[in-house]
Amino acid sequence: MEEKINAINQLMEQIINDRTVPRNIRNAVQEAKDNFNDTSLGDLEVRISAAVSILDEIINDPNMPMYTRTQVWNVVSLLESLRAKKK
């Protein structure tokens, strides 16, 4: 499970550091990453839900480059699979 969490964080970090991605999208991904890693929010499932919620809000942003949208979908997919394994 730790391996998957690291992969998710790395993917989000790639988006955050990509200067071709609009700032509002990078900020939303940073917020999702912060929520995902914030243990004060509680259980891993709660943190996953918070992150997925933020990413869902930006997924249809018309300013998002197509490759970034694919990366965000990939992150959401990994988060959902992590939630499924947790149950």
PEJO-V58227 format. One record per backbone hydrogen bond with DSSP energy under -1.0 kcal/mol. NH is the residue of the N-H (numbers start at 0). CO is the residue of the C=O. If there is no record, write none. Layout:
nh	co
NH	CO
NH	CO
This chain:
nh	co
4	0
5	1
6	2
7	3
8	4
9	5
10	6
11	7
12	8
13	9
14	10
15	11
16	12
17	14
20	17
25	21
26	22
27	23
28	24
29	25
30	26
31	27
32	28
33	29
34	30
35	31
36	32
38	36
40	37
41	38
46	42
47	43
48	44
49	45
50	46
51	47
52	48
53	49
54	50
55	51
56	52
58	54
60	57
63	60
68	64
69	65
70	66
71	67
72	68
73	69
74	70
75	71
76	72
77	73
78	74
79	75
80	76
81	77
82	78
83	79
84	80
85	81
86	82
